Amino acid sequence: MGLTKDYLKYEHAGSCGCVGSTNGQLVAIDGQTVAVSANEYLNFYNMRTTEKVNEIIESTKPITCVKKCENKPLLAIGYADGSVKLFNQELEDAEPIMFSGHKKSVNCIEFSSDGLLFATGGKDGVIVLWDILAERGMFRLHGHKESVTQMKFVRGDRFLISTSKDSLIKFWSIASQSCFYTVMDSRNEIYSMSLHRNESILVAATAELELLVFELEWKDGAIFEEDEKREEPSAKKATSEDIKDDESLANMANRYISTKLRGRVIRQSKGRALQLVPTHDDRFLVCVGADKVADVYRVFSENESVKRLTKKLKSAKRKATSDSVAVTEDEVAKDVTILVTRIGEMVLPHKVKWVDVVKSVKTDEQTVVYKWYALLTNNTVHWVKMSIETTSNSVQCDTVGNLDKLGHREDVRAICLSSSSSLLASGGGSEVIVWSTHSLRSSLTLTDNDIKDIVAVNFVPGDNYILTGGKNGEIGVFELSSAELVETRKAHTGAIWTIQNTPDNEGFITASADKTVKFWSFVLVTEGSRKRISIREQKVLELPDEALAASFSSDGKFLVVALLNNTCSVYFVDTLKFFVSLYGHSLPVTCVDVAPTSKLCVTGSVDKSVKIWGFDFGDCHKSLHAHEDAVTSVLFCPGEEQLFWSAGKDGKIKQWDAVKFILIQTLDRHTSDIRCLAQFSNGSVMFSASHDKSIRCWEKTDEIVIVEEREEIEREEEYEKKLIDEEDVVAGENVDNEAGLASNKTNSSVVSAENIIQAVDIARNEKVQREEDPNHEPHPLIVAYNSKSLDHFLIDVIAKCRPSDLDRTLLLVPLSYVADILLAIASCTQKQYKAEFCTHVAVYLTRVHLSHIIASSDYVPIFEQMKAKMSEGVEKLRDVTGTNLAALRLLAAEMEDREQVKMFSQIELGAENSKKKRKGRKAVLKTLA
């Protein structure tokens, strides 16, 4: 039995049923493939075949945002723990690059136009910029007080625009790492934005029923002059002088842009606007609200706007002639519908959460056709074909595909396993889905107009029929071979909460909210040429209060019924006489189960506790505070071990020992309330269904769980969490700076810092021991790294750190260890060993500890060595690189002459584009200077 008793660990083995999370996102991969976030999974679906073609699972935390790079095969996924993982779609086997920069979940991700940078915005109100090539953070931007909702790179990636729930639109300079302009025209939270007409028009979506339309005027480095012709009453002129001074001071930093609120465009969808999605040709815009209707807008080009203005001016003058009122062009030009106007809507069967448009566009003479993917809040994705007639502005939307068959539209309220354990039935809403327990794929969907609000399901012995119980008190009998409803019966006047087969498998019981438990038997009836199973009522057990759950003892002697009056009543099955009442819960009992030995009973309640009872005297053996919220399900494991599971609204599943009263293990992959549990007859696999729309599979492994170790691991995790939550203080750095260090403190950065400290201690000891004993054997860690010298060993240990965590790791290394690292860097750089990496570490450590270095004379000889050795190493490396580059250019020229083919033409084309951008940057720098 091991140390005391062997408990085997259960591990997550798969998930099904969740097409898209309620708060998930999707992104269009191509014309028929879409990637949808489903809790911690990113599933790829082919919308033509409605099948899952791929999945990404790299974390246990839920996915909060997904973004695809337009110009490179990169896919960024943001998680609820504040981390971002970057995937290369062309290299499927490559490890993702991980970035950690937020304390709360990542809300939005935006790539730069060249695909070399990307920015992340989080719920913590922070924006972090990341360098993809260097795989490390550049800096973080503080300024928003609430969650950042969207970002856009503009003007050749020199600036960044961000929106937030604090109702502000901020303009950031990447070069100066600061905010140079803020738009404060919105009175409500801003959820999304879009840019049009070469970044000259900005449309913002807020909690209001109108979209805000701004005109942006970009100027490269020119200081904006205040409008001197502002008409003010003479009484206000004196009081407004201070305001003018403040405005001019605030405007000193803004040399690039002026904004003007052009107007507001009405929306038809109800609630707040969640998302704005422009088409790739910049002609149309879709606004998603908290409704099943998405508004479609047309964004007019400059030529189209001029024509609309002329047309509106003629119409206004015609009306003015009849009304004898003068109309000017400036008054008509104020109409915002000249720029953006609503032309139609996209209507879907349920509330829309997220949409994305396919890049390819089909254009006829007068019609433009777009393909959209829409994630609905009822756990499905619809493929929508949108046809827009450009002359009449009429919009027609047709759904050409959906993923309805891959999951339930409503919450799964009940699950049960077949006697052979090959099938799993899940019931929710008006349908039952039968899953294969081997592949976790849907094999059959059972639905009928007469069946609604299913809260209980059960397999009939033989696994050819399924029973359903609804909130309306009706029992439904489905036949699996024909997938038809063969019988319905109005069994109760209240909801049927439990359906369970009798121990002899000749019938079943139904426990209902109408204060009765009914016993039913199976009978064989003939319909024409075929025979089928029917049900017949046998007897009724009257209860003192509403029944919420019921369970038989395995020997068929007792029936335990959980009641609304906070108690459980135990009855003899044969006579239906009352045996004993199990009282002790302070709130209604929601679930009950009896041990396989028929000696113990477990109950779970809304009071968050689980109680273990004995059948001998009806006494409570132990009361356990099991969950942080109401307990929703309890289930005994098969066998003589007396182990049981409990699940609650806190999203956790826990396994307990009913004899020793100890917690064995906790399973916490669900993100919401857990509704029900089911387990194989041999206990090797368990299933759980949750409010997060997922049905999860847990497999028993051969790994032994030692309770004392589990408790120690939990204490270590709590300590590490406290360590990570502590803020690092950098000497000489202003805490209230607008820009800061990009990376966040994580477990990996703390471990890496400890490894560096350990490596320096080892190197110091090795130096002493080598002086005392020339034949001293090196430390095993140095042998494992296979380092040439102690200096190489230190650099190898530092290089093992994840690039995105490097800066934060070096920040955690104490000052007393910095001198050893700097000397090792000088030596390795002289030998041209990881010179670029060494240079970055040296510069960063010097910048962080600059005040201490200047104040101490001990660092003078160290920096003298660094100056001599690093300069020598870098010069040598530069000479080698220059020689190699010249040789490669000569080789390329010879190959071009020989084969008469221009090499790297695409790269040179990109270089020309970058030259144009550089020219623009130089102009800005000149103006600033």
N, C-alpha and C positions, 0 to 999 in steps of 0.2 A: 504493500500500500504506500510505499515511499516514506517521507518523513512522518506525516500524520495520516493524510488522506489525499489521494490523487484527484485533483480537479483539472479537467481538460479545458483548454482555451478555445473559444469560438472566435472566428475571424470572418470579416465581411467577404462574401464570395460573389456578389453581383447584385444588380438592381434592375427592376423593370417597372413599367406602368407610368413612369414620369416622362412625358414627351418634352415639356418645357416648364421650368419653374414659374411660380406665380409672379415672382419678381425677376424673372430671367430676361435674357436678351438673345437675339439671333443675328446672324450675319450671312449675307449671300456669298457663297463661294464661287458658283458659276450659274449657268442658265437653268440647271436642274438640281443642284446640290445646295443645301443650306445647313449651317452649323447652329445648333440650338443648345443653350445652357440648361441642363436639368440637374439641379442641386450641384454636386461636385463634378458631374460628367459634362463634357462637351460632345454632344452626339451629332454625327453627320448623316443626313437623310437624303436619299434620292427621291425627289418628289414625284417622279414619273412612276417608279415602282413602289413607292411608299415603304421602302425598307431602309433600315439603318445600315450604312456602308462602312462606318468607322466611328471610333470614339477616342476621346482623350481623357484620361483620368490620372492626374498628377498631384492631387492634394485631397485631403479629407474635408477641407473647408468648402462651403458653397461658392459657386462662381457668381460674381456680381456684375461683371461687364466683359464684353468681347469686342475686339477691333481687328480688322484686317487691313494690312498696308496696301495701298493702291498700286505702288510701283515695284514692290518686292514681295516675294512669297513668304511674308512674315505674318504671324497671327499672335496677337497679345491677349492674354486672359488675366483678368483681375479677380482676386479672391476676397472673401470676407475678412481675412486676417490682415489685409493691407499689403499682401505680396502680389507681384505680377510675374507671370511666366511667359517667355517669348519663344515661340515655336517656328522653326523653318519647315514649311510645308513640303519642300522638295527633298529634304533629308529627314525621312520618317524615323530612322533609327537614332538620330542625333538627340543628345540630352538637351532639354530646354534650358534657356538662360533665366535665372531667377533674380528678381530685384525686390528688395524690401525697403519701402520708404514711408509707409503710412501706418498709423496706429489703429485706424479704423478701416472699414472696407473701402475698396477702390470703386469709385463711381463712374469714372470716364477715362478713356485713353485716346490719345490723338498722336498720329505719326506726322513727322515733317514730310515735305514734298519729295525730298531726296531719299527718304527711308533710312537716314543715318541717326536720327534722334527720335525720341518719342516722349510725350508728357503724360503724367498721370494725375488725376484729381481725386481726392478722397473725401469721405464724410467728415474728416477732421479739419476741412477747410484749407488744406495744404496742396500746393501744386509742386510736383517733383519732375525735373527734366533728367533724362537718362541718355547716355551715349551708348549706342548699340554696338559699335565696333570695339570700344574699349571695355564694354560690359560693366560699366560702373556709372554711378550717379554723377551728375554735374553740379546741381544745386537744387535747393527747395525754395519755394516762394511763399511767404506768409503775407496775408492781406485780407483774405476773405474770412468772415466771422462764422459762416455756416458752410454746409456741404457744397463742394464744387460740382456743378451739374454738366458742364460741357466746355471744351476748349477748341481753338482753331489756330493753326500757324498761318501767318499772313506775311505778305511782302517779302517773298523769298526766304521764309523761315527766320526773318530778323525779329519779328514780333509775335506775341501770343495774345489772343483774346480769350478771356474766361468769363463764364457766367456762374452765378451761385444763388443759393436760396436766401442769401442776405440782400437780394434785390439789386445787386450791383453788377455792372459789366466793366471788367478791368482790362486795360491794355498794358502789356508787359514788354519790356525790352530785354531780349536775350543777352545782348552784349553787356549791358549795365546791371543786369539781374535785379531790375526794379520796375515798379509800376509807375508809368508816366502819365496815365490818364484814366479817369473813372467816370462812367456814365451813371447818373443817379435818377434817371427819369422814371424808372419803374417804381410802383408803390407796393408790388407784391413779389413773391418768390419767382425767380426766373429758372425755368426747367430745361430750356433748350434754345438754340439759335442756329441760324444758317446765313451764309454769305453768298451774295449774288452780284452779277455784272462786274466782274473783275474786282471783287472785294469793295465795291462802292456802296452796296446796300446791305444792311444787316437787319434780319427779321428775328425778333425775340419772342419766345412763347412763355407766358406767365400763368399765374393762377386765375387771371381775369378771363373773361369771355372774348377778349380781343388780342390780336397779335400786334406788337409794337414794331413799326418800320422806321429804321434810322437811315439817314444818308451820311456816308463817310467820305470826307475829303482828305486825301493823303498828300502830304508835302514832305519832301526829303530834307529835313533839318531846318526848314524856315520857321522863324518864330511868328506865331499868329498874333496879329494886331487886334486889339479890342475894337468893337464896333463903337465908333465915337458918336454915331447919330442916334443913340438911344434916347428916346423921348421920355423924360421923367417930370413929374410935377415939381415945381420950385421948392415946395416944402420938403420933398424927399431928397433933394440934391445933397444937402449937408449931411444927412444921416447915412447916405449911401457911399460916402468917400472911403470909409473903412472897408466896406464890402468890396469896392473896386480894387483897393490895395491888396486884399486877400486873394481876389481872383487873379490879379496879375502875378502875385507870388506863386500861386498854384500852377499858373500857366507857364512858368519859367521852364519846368521840366518837360513840357509837351511841345516838341518841335516838329511833330510828325502828323498829327491828325486833328481834325475838328469834326464834331458830330452834330447832327440836327435831327430831332424827332420829327419825322415827316408826317406821321399820322398813325391811325389804328385801324386794323382790318378785323371785322367781326368773324367769330367762329360759330358753327352750328353745334359742334359736339359739346356735351355737357362736362362740367367739372374742369379741373385744371388741365392745361396742355402738357402732355408728357414728352413729346418728341417732335422735332421738325426734320424731315428728310427731303432734301432736294434731289431731283433726278440728275444723272451725270452730265446731261447736256445743258443743265442750268435753265430749263424752260418752265419746269413745274415744281411744285412744293406740296408735300403732304404733311398735315398736322394731325398728330394722334392725341386724342383727349381721353378722359376717363369714361369712355362710352363705346358703343359698338359702331359708331360713325367716325370716320376719319375724313377731315376736310381736305379738298384738293384746290390748290391755288395756282394761278398762272403768273409767272414772273416775266414781265415784258422787257425786251431788249431796248436799247436806246432808240433805234429807229422806230420800233413799234410804239414806244412811249410818245415820241414826237407825233406820230399819226393819230394816236388816241387823244392827245392834247388838242390837236387841230380839230378833230371830230367833235370833242366835247365843247370846244370854244364856239364852233358854229352852232351847235345845239343850244348853248347858253345864250348866244346873241339872238337866236331866233325867238327864244322865250322872252328875252329882255325887251325885244322890240314890241311884243304884244303887251308886256307889263310896263313899258316905258321906264326901264331901269338900266343904267349903264353897267356893262360887265367888262372887266379888264382881264388880260391874259394871266397876270399874277394870281388873281383870285381863283381862276380855273386850275392853274398849275398846282395849287395847294392840295387838290384832290389826290389822295394816296392811291386810289384805284388806277391811276395812270401807270404806277409802278407795279403794284401787286393787287390782284383781285381774285375773289373766290369764284370758281367756275363749276364746282360739283362736289361729290362726296363718294367715299368708298364705304359701303355698308356691309358689315360682316355679322354672322349670327350671334356673336357674343362680344364682350368687352375686349378691346384691343390693348395689348401691353407694349408691343414693339413691332416695328416694320423695317424692312430693308428692300432696296430695289436692285434688280439685276442690271449689270453695267450695259449689256447689249440692248440696243433699241431698234425696233422694227418700224420703218417709216414708209408709208404709202404717199399718194399724192396729197391728200388732205388729212390723213389720219396717222397718229403716232401711237405705237403700242409698247407698253411697258409691262414687265413682269415683276410682281411684288411678292415677298414672303411676309406673312403676318402671324405673329405669335399672339394667341388669344389667352385670356386668363383662365379658361376652362380646360387647360392642358391639351391643346392641339395647335397645329400650325396649318394655315391655309395658303394655298398658292393662287394668287389673284392675277388675272390678266386685265389690264387697264387700257382701254382704247379712248383716245382723246381726239376729237375733231377740231383742228386748229382754227378753222374759220368761224364755226358757230360756238366753240368752247364747250361742247357737250361731252360729258364723261360717262363712259359705260364700263362697269366692273363686273367680271364674271369669275367665279371660283372654279379653277380647272383641276384642283387636286387638294387633298387634305390628309392629315395623319390621325383621323378620328379613331381608327381601329387599333392604335398602338397603346391606348390607355383609356381610363375612365374620364368622363366629363366632370364628374363630381367626386367628392371624397369617397375613398374605399372605407366602408363601415364594417365589413366582415370578410374573413377569409377562412377557408377550410381545405383540408387535404383529402385526396381520395384514399381508400384503404390500401391501394398498392403504392401510394406515395409518388405516383408518376404525374399526377395532375394537381393543380392548385386552382381553386375557384375563388374569385374575388367579386364581391357585390358592392355596388354603390350607385346611387341615383336610380335610374330605370334600367340598368343593364348588369349582366353577370359576364365576366370574362374568364375563360378557362385558359390557364397557362401551363406550359410544359415545365416541370420542375428541373428538367435536365438542361434545356437551352434557354429558359426564362423568356420564351417567345409566346405571343398570343396564338392559340390554336383555334379558338372558337369564341364567338360573341353571342350571348343569348339576350334577346330583348323582345318586349311586347308592349303594346299600348296599355294593356290592363295592369301591368306591373310598374309600380312607382315607389320611390323612396325605400329602397332595399336596405335593411339594417341587420339581417341575419341570413346566412347561407349554410347549406349542409348537403353533403353527398349521401344519397340513398345507398345502403349496402349493395354491392355489385357494381357501383360507380357508373351506372347507365343513366341515372336521373339525378337532378339537383333540386333541392327544396329552397325556396326563398321566403323570407318573412319581411313584410313592409310595415311602415309606420301607420298605414290605414287598417292594419289587422288582417290583411289577406295573405294566404299561403299560395305560392305558385309552384307548380311542378313542371320542370323543363326536362325534355328528353334530349340527351346528348347526340344520339345517332341522327336525329332529324333536325336538331337545333330549334325545336318548336315548343311552345307552351301547350302542354296537353291537358292541364287542369288548373283551375283557381278555386279557392274556397275562402269565404269570409269566415275566418276562424275566431277572431276577437274584435272587440270594439275599440281596443287601444293598440299601441305599437307592439309588435312582436320583437322582443329583444334577444331571445335565445331560441335556437332550434338545435336539439341534440338527440342523437339516436339512443335508444334504450340499450342496456348492456347485452341483451339477447339478440339485438339487431332485427327484431320483428316489428318495431315501430319507432316512434320518436315522441318527444314532448315539445311543446311551445310555451314559453313563459312570456306573459304580456303585461302591459300597463293597466289592463282592466281588472287587476287583482285576481287573476286565475292562471293556473297551469293546466294545460289540456294534454291528455295522452291520446296518441293516434296510432293506428295500426296500418300496415301496408296490405293491400288486397290486389289480386290480379283480376282485371276486367278485360272483356273481349269487345273490340270495336271493329265490326266487319270481319276482315280476315286476319287482323293482327291483335296481339295481346299487349296490354300495357299495365303499368302499376297505377293504382289509385290509392287514396287515403280515406280512412274512416275514423271518426271520433269514437273513443272508447269511454273515457271517464274524465271528470273535471275536478281539480283540486282548488277549493276556494281559499284565498289568502287574506290576511288582515290588512295588507297594503299593496301598493303596486310592486310587481316583480321587475327587477332590473337585470337579473342573471340567474341561472340555475345550472346545477351539475349533479350527475349521478356518481355514486361511489362505484368503483370498478367491480365490486362483488354484487352489485345490483340491490343492495340492502337499503341504502339511504338515498334520499333526494334532498339536496341543499338548495334553498332559494334565497337569493339576496333581495332585500326589501328596501323600499324608500324610507322606512321608519328607522333607519340606522342599524337594523338587526338582520340576522340570517335565521331562517326557520329550517329545522331538519325534520323530515317526515320519513316514515317507513313506506317503501315503495309498494309493498303488497297490500297493505290495508289503508294507506294514505293517512294514517294517524300521526298526530304531532308527537315528536320525540323530545326535542330540546330546542331552545332559542339561544343563539350565539349573539350576545349583546356586549358592547364595549366601544364601538365606533361612535364618534360624535357627529358624523354627517352620513348621508346615504351610502350604502354599500353598492359599488358599481360592478364588481366582478367576484367570482368565486370559482375554486377548483378543488377537487379531492385528490389526495395522493393515490398512486397505484396500489399501495398497501391497504387502502380504505381505513387507515387509522388516523390520518391527519387531514385537516382542511385548511385552506388559505383563503383569506378574503382581502380585497382591496377597496379603499373608500375614497371619497372626495376629501377626507381629512388628511390626505397625503400619507397615510400609514397602511402597513400590511400587517395583519394579525394571523398567527398560527394557532389553530384550535385542535383539541383532541376530541374524538368521538365518544370516548369512554364516559366522560362526565360533562362534556360540552364546555370544558374549561379552556381559557386562553393561555397557551404555553408561552407566547412571546408577542409583544407588539413592537414593530420596527418602523422607524421613520424612514420610509423608503424613497420618496421623491420630493422634489421641490414644488410639485403641483399635484393635482388629483391623479390617483391611480386608476388606470383605465382597463388594465388586463392583468390577470395572473394565470400561470400555466405550469403544472408540475412536469418535470422531466421524466421520461419513462425509466423504469428500473427501480432497484431497491435503495438507491442512494438518498432519497428524500430531498432532492434539489428542486427548486422551482424558480421560474422567471416572473418578474414584475415589470410592467411598462406604465409610463405616465405621460401626462401632458407636458412634462419638461423635456420630452424628446429622448429620454434615456431608457434603456432596457438593462435590468440588473438581475444577476443570478445570485440566489441565496441558498444557504444550507438550512433546512427546516429543523434539523436536530441540534446543530451547534449554534444556530442563530447568527451566522456571520455572512458578510457580503463577500462573494467570490470574485465576480468580475462585472464590469460595466461596458455596455455597447452603446456608443453615442454618435453614430453617423447620421441619424435623422435630424432634421432641422426644425421639426414642428411636432405637434401632438401625435402620439402613437395611439392608434385605434384598437388594434387587435393583434394576436399572436397565434401561430400554428406551428406544430412540430411533427417531424417524421416519427413513426411508431418505434423506431430504434434510437431516436434522439440524436442522430448524426447531423441533421439539418433543421434549422428553424427559419420561419418566415415572419416578417413583421410588416404591417401596413400603417401608413401615417398620413396626416393631413398635408404633408408636403408632396402628395400625389405618388410617392414611390412605394413599391413593395420590395423589401430588401431580403436577401438570402444570407444566412449565417451558417457557416460550416464548422463542425467540431474538428479540431486538429489534434495532433499527438503531443503538442506542447503542454507541459504541466504548469498550472497556475499555483504559485505559492503565495498564500494570503499575506504573509509578513512582507514579502518582497513587493507586492502590489501596493501595500500601505506606504512603504519606503519610497517607491517610485512616485506616488502621489505627493508626498511631502517634498521631494526634490523638484517636482514640477511647480509646486506652489512657490518654492524659494526662487527658482529660475524666473518665474513670472514677476515676482517682486523686483528681482535684479534688473530685468528688462524694463520695467516701468520707471525705474529711477532715471532721472535726467542727467546727462553728462554735462559737466561744466568745462568749457574750454577757456584757458587763461587769456584774458585780454579781449574776449569776444563779447559783443553786446547781445544780451539775450533777446532784446526786442528788434533785432535786425530783420529787415524785409526778406533777405536771402540768408540761407543757412546750409548746413551739410545735408546732402541729398539722402544718404542711406539712413536707415533706422536701426536701433539696437535690436538684434535678434539672438536666438540661442546659438546659431552658428558663429556670429561675430564674437560672442562671449567665449565660446570654446576655442576659437582661433586665437584670441588674445591670450588665453591660458596656455595654449600650445607654444606661442612665441616666448612667453615668460619662462616656460619650462626649458625651451631650447637654449635661451641665453644662460640659464643656470647650468645646464649641461655643458655648454661651451666653456664657461668659467672654470668649472670643476675639471674639465679635460685638460685645460692649459696648466693648471696646478699639478695634476697627476702626471702629465707628460714630463714636466720639469723634474719631478721627484723620481719617476721611473720611466726611462726611455723605452722600455719594452711593454709599457702599459697597453692593454687591449682596449680599443675604442668602445664607447657606449653603444649598446645594441641599436638605439634609435639612429645613431649616425651611420651604422652599417646598413640599416634598413633603407635610409635615404640614399645610400651609395654616394655620399658627398666626397669631393676631393679634399676639402679642408674644412676647418671649423667655420670659416667665413662663408664658404659655399653652403654648409649645413644650415646656418641661420637664414640665408636668402631662400633656400629651398623650403624651409618651414613657413616663411612669410608668404612665398609664392603659392603654397597650398591653400591659402585662404581664398574664398570665393571673391572674384573681382568686384562684384557689387557691394560686398561687405568690407572691402579692404580699408577704406578711409575710417569707418567706424571702429574697426578692429585696432588700427594703429592708435586711435584716440584712447582706447582702453588700456594701452600698454603704459605702465608707470614711467616717470621721467628717469629713474635710476637705471633703466634698461636701455634708454635711447642711445647713450654713448657707444655701447657695444654694437648696436645695430648700425649706427652711422659708420663706424670703423670697418665693419664687415662689408657695407655697401661700397665704401671707397676702394677696398681691396678687390672686390668682384668686378666693379666697373673698370678698374685698370686692366683686368684680365678679360674684359669684354664679355662677361658672363651676365646675361639678362640685364644688359645696360639700361635699356629703356625703363624696365620695371624698377631697377635700383634708383634711377634718377627721380622717378615719380615718388617713391617712398621717401627719399632723402629730402626732397623739396617739401613734401607734406609734413614730415616730422619737424623740419626746421620752422615752418610757418606756425605750427601748433604750439611749439615750445619756445618761440622766439624770445619772449620776455625773460624766461629763465636762462636761455643761452647767452643773451646779451649781458645779463647780470653776473654770470659766473665766468671766471678766468680759466676754469678747467676745460672749457670747450675750445679754447684758442688753438692748442696743438691738434685737436681732432679736426677742426675745420681747415687748418693748414694742410693736413694730410689729404683731406677730401678735395681741396682746391687743386693740389698737385696731381693726385692719382686719378680723380674723375675726369679732369680736363684731358689728361693723357689718353685715357681709355676711350673717351668720346671722340677725340680727334682721330685716333686710329680707326675707330668704327666708321667715322664719316669718310675717311679715305678709302676704306674697303668698299663701302656702299657706293661711293662715287665711281670707283673703278669698275665695279660690277655693272652699274647702270649704263656706263658708257659702252662697255662690251656688249651688253644686251641690245642697245640701240644700234650698234654696228652690225650685229647679227641680224636684227630685224630688217635693216636697210639692205643687206645682202640678199636675204630671202625675198624681199619685195622685188628687187631687181631681177632675181632669177625666175620667180614665178609670176611676175607682173600682177600681183594682187596686193591691194592696200590692206595692211594688217591693223586690227583693233580699230576699225572705222567707227564702230558704235561707241567705244570708249572715248575716242577723240571728239565725237559729236557731243558727248556729255561734258567733255572738258571745255568746249566752246560755250556751252550754256553756263557753266560755272564761271567762265571769264566774264560773261555779261553780268552775272550776279556780283562778282568781285568789283567790277567797275562801279556799280551802284553803291556798294559798301564804301569804297574809297571816297566817293562824292559825299556821303554822309559824314565820314570822318573829317573831311576837309571843312565842312560847314561847322561841325562841332568845335573843331580846333579854332 
